Structures are given as C-alpha cells and as structure tokens.
Amino acid sequence: MGDLRKDYVLEKFVILPDSPERQANYDPSDEKCPYCPGNESMTGPSLISLVSKDGMLQRLSDSEGNIVEGWCVRVFQSHSPAVTTISQNRYTDKPLYSEPAYGYHQVVVASPEHRQDLSKMSVEQWENVLLVIQERVRWLYTQKSVTYVSIYVDSGKEAGTAVDHAHLNIVTFSTIPPTIELEAEGSHRYVNENGNCPACNIISVELSGPRQILATDNFLAFSPWAPTYPYEFWIYPKRHTTTFSKIPQKEISDLALMLRATIGGMSKGLDAPPYNLVFHLSPEKKNSRQIHWHIEVYPQTNKWSGLQRGFGIFVNTVSPETSAEVLGSACRKELAGLVGII
C-alpha cells in the first residue's frame, strides 16, 4: 500500500505508491488488450460481469476456473491501483503528515468491443454502464473506511490513460477529496446565506441561456460561466438531488441519452479530443454537507502555463458562450440522430 501525503499547509493531497515504478495495467507494446473478451485472464476475476440472456440482464461474477463469457460490461480490481485494501498502519505527524492510501480501485469496462469508444457507444449500453456504476457505488458505501466514492473517465493518452479500450475508474477514499470538500463548504455557506441550493440557482440561470448546450427531460448540459478548460461543460440533474446512487430507472435512461449525445457531439465538433469526465457526488455517510450531484467534462485541447500550474489562475482562450454555441450545435445534431429525427 502506498501513502496519502498532505501538503505542509494546504488541503492538498498526493498519493505515492509503494514503488515509483508503478506501471499501467498493461504494456502498450503488447498486442493483446486486457479488457477485450478472451483476454480476461490478463486481469483479476470479475466482480460483476453483466450478461444479457433472453432479454434479461444478469449480474454474474468469475469464480475459480470459471470465467464469465458473453458479458457486455465487466468490473474488476485494477492491476495498478491508486489505492488498495492491503492494510499497513503507516501514519506520520504534521508537518509531514501521511496515512495509508487505503481504498478500492475498480475498473468498469464499458463495452466488449475494443474500438467502441464512449462517444459512439449505444444509449442502451450507456444505460447498462450507469446501472453497474450505481450498484458499485451502493456496495462500496457499505464497506468499512469508505468515506467517498469517486468515478471518472480518462479518455486518450493526453488525458492520462494507457488503455484504449473504453472504461471508467471507481476509486474510494477514507477522506473527502479537497475539491469535493471545497464545493460542499461553498454550497453549505450559500444555503445558509441565501436559503436555497446554489446549483438549483445555476440551473435556473443557465436553462435556455447563452451557455446552454443541451437539455433533456431531466438533465441540463451547459458551459460554466468561468470554465477552467476550453469547451468544458457540466451536466446537472434539473431536480434537486444529492445522491446519484438512488436516482430512478427513468433518470438513468435519460442520463444515458444525455451522455451519449454530449460526448458524441463533443467528439464530432472538436475532432475527438482527449478528455476527462468526473462525477461530483455527495459523500453518502459521515457528512452533513451535501452537493447537488453532477458530471463535469474537461476536453484537453491545450497546455497549461506556469500561471495556471503555479498560481491557479486559468487562462481560457474560448469563452463559454462560444463553447456552448459550438458544442450545442454538434450535440443537438447528435441527439437528433439518436432519437431518429434525422
């Protein structure tokens, strides 16, 4: 198990693995993809293999000597985890504070097809993936020392992935990540001062405004007022809700449509940029301050300068209004194709 080290003064953390030579899940020069059907032995056994049989979805798992075949979504423990459950009680005191990097790191393979990236995956398959993630989040929050469950996508080498096959990561922490903590503190303060949820106010402002990208029955995608990245966009549920793991099937289906349309539209409109996608969720235990859960997408279209890296002042060469115009046109066209209008 590695260390979770805290900055001398700031609420800033870094994970240092046991070995600085921590490798990716596989050797990129290897012709075999570990996430493809037939190569399951290159990963750990599946925790969930989602299989469609007779029109029904079955949640199966690998057992000793028996690998589930015919899966459409597969979940297993990462071979190069950011955190692990192999417990070692290594704590150090401030100002050199560290604690064990304890947690679960699971990989969700989103499709059995190697070249089927998230921007082209069917809405039905997106729905399957979201249902599996929901189940994983629920299970992980029942585990000891899990305070926060993070979900994210790294798509493209420039965005931090070494595996081309479409997948998501689920990583748990025994503490709340600083960005979520800051967001929760800001939301809590706003509610105390104004009496309502800041995200609900944002949605009312951005709905049908110049930064709206796409709206469905239950979700709104828009370019934020002060984006860090060019063409960054956020997806919020329209109704006030803090818990992704409890949203109903109807909203899962609608979110699948929204994700497919926006990721697909971004890919076509921006010539398939590398990107990161992150879920910002409320902690589901040991915390009274909640946030309106949402998804943030960061296309990686340029490099950061010293001003950004050293001072946290971001220079964005594309206004959010322009981003919304470009992405909105591409995403609406993508949505029209998905629902059969064109």
N, C-alpha and C positions, 0 to 999 in steps of 0.2 A: 504494500500500500504506500502511495506517495504522501506528500504533505500538502495541506492547505495553509498557505502562509499569508499573513495580513501585513499590509504596509505599516511602516513605523507609526504613522499618524492618521492617514486617510482610511476611510471604509473601502478599501480596495484589496482584493484577494487574488492570489495566483496559485495554481495547482502545479506542484513539481513532482513528477513521477519518481519511482524508486531508481529508475535508470534513465539518464539523459538521452540514451539511445532509443527511447520508446518509439516503436515503429507503427506504421499504419497497419490496417487489417491484413494487407497482403502486399506482395512485391509487385509494383506496377508493371514490371517486365514479364511477369508470369502471364501466360496466355489465358489461363483459366480464371474466370471471375468467381469468387467465393460466394456471391449472392445469387448465382444462377442455379436453376434446377439441375440436379445431377452432381452438383459440387457441394452439397450440404455438409459433407464430412470435413470441409475446409473451415467450417465454423463450429461453434458449440451446438449442442442439441437445441431444437426449437422449444421455446416456452409456449408459443402459440403458433400453430400452422392453421390458417383459415382456409377451409376446403369447401367448395360448392358441390353438393351432391343432391340430385333430384330437386333442384330449385331451392334447396335449403343450405344455409351456411353452418358449418360445423367447426368448432374450435377444438383442434386436436394438438397433441404435442409429441415430440420424438421420445421414444423410450429406448432402453439399451438394445442395440441391434436392430431397431426398427425406426427407420426414417420416414416421416410422412411425405407422401408424394402427391402431386396434383394440387399443391397449395396455390392460393392467389395472393396471400400476404403471409410473411413469416417473421417471427420475432425471436431473437436470441441475444445472449450476453455478448457484448463487444469483446473482441480479442485484444484491443488496445484501449482499455477503458480509461476515462479521465478520473474516475473514482472506482473503488472496489469495496466489497464487504469483507475482505480478509482483514480482520481487526488487529491493529497494533496500536497500543496506547502510547503514542509519542506526542506529548504536549510540551511546549516551551512557553515561557512567560514573556510578557511585554518588556522591552520594545521589540523583541524578536519573537513575536507570537506565531505559533503554528499549532495545528491539530491534524489528526489523521484525515486524509481525503476519503472519507467513508461515504459510500453510497452505491447505487445501482446504475450501470450504464448499459442500456439495451438498444439494439438496432432493429428498426422496423423496415424490412424490405417491402417496398410498396407495390412491386409487380414482379412476376416471374420472368417477364421479357426484359432482356438486357438493354435494348435500345429504346425502351418505352419510358421516356423521362416524364417528370411530373407535369410538364406543360402540354403533353399530348395524351396523358392517361385519361381514360373514360371517366365520366362523372360517377358512374356506378362503382368503379374501382376506387376513386377518391373516397366515396362513402364507406366502402369496406375498410379502408385505411383508418378513417376517422373513428369508426366503431371499435377497431382494435386499440387505437390510442386511448379512447375513453376507458376501455376495460383495463388497460395497463395503468392508467392514472389512478383509477379506483383501487386497484390491487396494491400499488406502490404506497399509497397513503395509509394502508393498513399495517405497513411494516415499521418496525422499530427504527428510530433515529432518522426517519424520513420527514423532513420539515418542508421541503419544497421539491416539486417535480418540474423539471424544465424540458421543453420539447423544441427541437429546432431542425432545420434543413441547411446543409452546406451543399450548394449545387455548383460544381465547377471547381477546378484546382485553385483558381484565384480566390475562391470563397472558402477554401480550407478543406476540401475533401480529396481523398486519394482513390476513391472507388466511384466509377462512372455510373454504376447501376443505381437506379432511383431508390433512395432510402431516407429515413428520418432517424434522429437520435433522441433517446429519452434518458436524461441524466438526473439523478436525485442528489440533494444536498441536505446536510444536517443543520444548515443555517439558511436564512433567506438571502438570495443574491443581492448585492448592493443596488443594482438598477431597480429591482422589484421593490426593495425596501424604500428607496427614494420616491418611487412612484406611489407607494402606499402611504408614505408620510405626507406627500403633497396632496393626495386625494383626501386623506383624513383632515388635513388642515382646511382644504377648500370646503368640505362638507360642513365643518364647524363654523366657518365664516359666512357661507352662503346658503346653507341648508339643503343643497342638492348635490348630486353626483357631478363632478366636472366632466366626465366622459359623456354623460347624457346631455350636458350643455353643449359640448363639442359637436355631438351628433346633430343637434337641432340647428347649429350654426352652419355645419358643412353640408347638410342634406339639401340638395338642389342648388348648392352654391358653386362658385367657380373652381373649387378644388375637388368636387365630386368626380369620381371615376366611374363607379357602377353601383347600382342599388338593386337588391332583390327584396323579396317579401320580408326577410328577417335580418339582412345584413347590409352594411354600407361600407364601400371602399372609397378612400379619398387620399389625396396627397396632403400631409400635415402642413400647418401654417409655417413652421420653422423646421424643415427637414434637414437631417444630417447629411444624407446622401442624395445625389441627383436621382430623380424618379422613385424615391422612397414612397411607399404607400402603406396605409394601415387598413385593416378590416375589423369593424366593430359590430357586435350584435346590436340591433336597434333597441331592443328592450333591455332594461337594466338587469344585468345578471353578472354574478361574480364567479360562477363555477362552471367551467366547460364540461366537467365530467358528468353533469346532471342535465345537460340540455336534451330535449326530446328528439325522437327519430325525425320528425318533420324538419327541425332546425339542422340536424346533421345532414340531411339531404340537401337543404338549401345552402349550407356552408360548402358542401362538396361542389355544387354548381358554381358558387362564387369563387372558390379557389381555382377550379379548372379554368374559368373564364378569365380571371385576372392574371394567373401565372401564364396561361396560354397567350393572352393578349400582350403581356409584357415581353414574352419571348419573341413574338412576331413583330411587335412595334419597336423593340430595341435591339433586334438581331441577336436574340438568345444570349443575354449577358449572364455571367456568373452571378449568383445572388445568395443571400442568407434569408431564411424565413424563421421567425421565432414566435412562439406563443407566450404572451404575457398573461399569466394566470394568478389568481389569488392563492396564497397558501391555504390549504384546506384544514389545517389544525394548528393549534398553539399560536394563533394570531387573530386579534380582533379587528385589525385594519385591513380592509378589503379593497380591491380594484375591480373596475368594470373590465372583465377579461377581453382580450383582443389579440390579433395577429399583426405583426409588423414584418414588412418585406423590404430588404435593402439590396437593390441591384449594385453590383460592384463595377462601376463604369470609369472610375478614375482613381488616382493615387492620393494618399493623404500627405500633407506637408507638415513641416515642423510646427506650424501654428496649431494645426489640428491635433497632432500627436502629443505635443508638449504642453499645450495650454487649454485644450478642449474648446477652442473657438473654431467653428467649422465654416469653411468657405464653400458655398454651393453655387455653381455656375448656372444652374437651371432653376427657375422659380417654380414653386409648387403649382401655380396656375398653369404654367406651360406644361409641367409634368402631367397634370390632370387632363389637359387638352390632348396630349399625345397618347397617354395611356387610356383615357376614356374612349377615344375613337377606336383604338385597337381592341379594347376589352368588350365594348358593346358589339363590335363586329363578331368577335369570338363567341360571345353569348348568343347572338342571333343564330349562328351556325349550330351551336349546341342544342338549342331548343327548336330548331327546324324552321326558323323564319326565312333564312336564306339558304 
